């Protein structure tokens, strides 16, 4: 049987894998963050006030020992 050029089998296209994602940028070195413990910050209280940019915020420890910051 004779096949025409239009129906002749074409070679399979090469499968090229997608490029790997770029690695995440490394965190930039900078001054170390200050760390506070809740014991040091709260000083045996369940709620404290924090002043920031002229506003007063309340940081409190809930009954489930979670922190909530409200304006």
C-alpha positions in Angstrom: 0.0 0.0 0.0 1.3 3.4 -0.9 0.9 6.4 1.4 0.7 10.0 0.2 3.1 12.6 1.7 0.2 14.3 3.5 -0.7 11.1 5.5 2.9 9.8 6.0 3.9 9.4 9.6 5.8 12.4 10.9 8.6 12.0 13.5 7.5 12.7 17.1 8.5 16.1 18.4 11.1 16.0 21.2 9.6 16.7 24.6 11.5 19.4 26.4 11.0 19.6 30.2 9.9 22.9 31.6 12.7 24.9 33.2 13.1 24.5 37.0 11.7 27.3 39.1 14.3 29.8 40.3 15.4 29.3 43.8 14.0 31.6 46.5 16.1 34.6 47.3 18.1 34.1 50.5 17.1 36.4 53.3 19.2 39.5 53.5 21.5 39.8 56.4 20.6 42.7 58.6 20.4 43.6 62.3 19.0 40.9 64.5 15.4 41.3 65.6 14.8 42.1 69.2 12.9 39.4 70.9 10.7 39.8 74.0 9.1 37.1 76.1 5.5 37.6 77.1 6.6 37.2 80.7 9.0 40.1 80.4 6.6 42.2 78.3 3.5 41.6 80.3 5.1 41.5 83.8 2.5 39.2 85.4 -0.5 41.1 83.8 -3.0 39.8 81.3 -3.2 43.1 79.4 -0.8 46.0 78.5 -1.1 49.2 76.5 1.3 49.9 73.7 1.5 53.4 72.2 2.4 53.6 68.5 2.2 56.6 66.2 0.0 58.5 68.6 -2.5 55.6 69.1 -3.0 53.3 72.0 -3.2 49.6 71.4 -4.0 46.8 73.9 -2.1 43.5 73.9 -3.8 40.9 76.0 -3.5 37.2 76.7 -6.8 35.3 76.3 -8.2 32.5 78.4 -6.8 30.1 75.7 -3.3 31.7 76.1 -3.4 33.4 72.7 -2.3 37.0 72.1 -4.7 39.6 70.7 -3.7 43.1 69.7 -6.5 45.6 69.3 -6.7 49.4 68.7 
